[in-house]
């Protein structure tokens, strides 16, 4: 029971983000994921093209 009381006390100290901040952070994560996905796609396509040229 001591553990659960400690958890409850810790959860009261947590500062949760506002809806505006949460939305902003979520958009940053989505944008970053899209950018990295596109970057990996371009790099993979370029490397594949180079290997195709070398092996032909």
Wavefront OBJ file of the C-alpha trace (Angstrom):
o trace
v 0.000 0.000 0.000
v 2.930 2.310 0.650
v 3.894 2.046 -3.009
v 0.431 3.106 -4.196
v 0.414 6.069 -1.800
v 3.804 7.115 -3.140
v 2.544 6.867 -6.712
v -0.501 8.967 -5.859
v 1.693 11.612 -4.183
v 4.012 11.736 -7.221
v 1.107 12.043 -9.649
v -0.133 15.100 -7.762
v 3.240 16.783 -8.385
v 3.114 16.206 -12.146
v 2.444 19.293 -14.245
v 0.417 18.272 -17.287
v 0.684 20.278 -20.517
v -2.160 22.484 -21.632
v -4.228 21.510 -24.674
v -2.478 24.192 -26.714
v 1.000 22.939 -25.750
v -0.010 19.308 -26.313
v -1.325 20.142 -29.797
v 1.874 22.042 -30.626
v 4.109 19.196 -29.423
v 2.051 16.626 -31.321
v 2.376 18.612 -34.554
v 6.140 18.864 -34.068
v 6.366 15.075 -33.684
v 4.226 14.482 -36.793
v 6.206 16.991 -38.876
v 9.523 15.531 -37.742
v 8.340 12.000 -38.567
v 7.294 13.077 -42.062
v 10.593 14.883 -42.684
v 12.676 11.893 -41.546
v 10.497 9.508 -43.567
v 11.024 11.567 -46.717
v 14.748 11.879 -46.010
v 15.118 8.097 -45.597
v 13.084 7.501 -48.770
v 15.318 9.826 -50.809
v 18.515 8.336 -49.373
v 17.297 4.760 -49.946
v 16.293 5.531 -53.527
v 19.642 7.207 -54.232
v 21.652 4.324 -52.756
v 19.552 1.777 -54.653
v 20.099 3.679 -57.907
v 23.871 3.804 -57.347
v 24.025 0.078 -56.626
v 21.909 -0.686 -59.710
v 24.309 1.336 -61.861
v 27.342 -0.393 -60.355
v 25.958 -3.921 -60.664
v 24.723 -3.569 -64.285
l 1 2 3 4 5 6 7 8 9 10 11 12 13 14 15 16 17 18 19 20 21 22 23 24 25 26 27 28 29 30 31 32 33 34 35 36 37 38 39 40 41 42 43 44 45 46 47 48 49 50 51 52 53 54 55 56
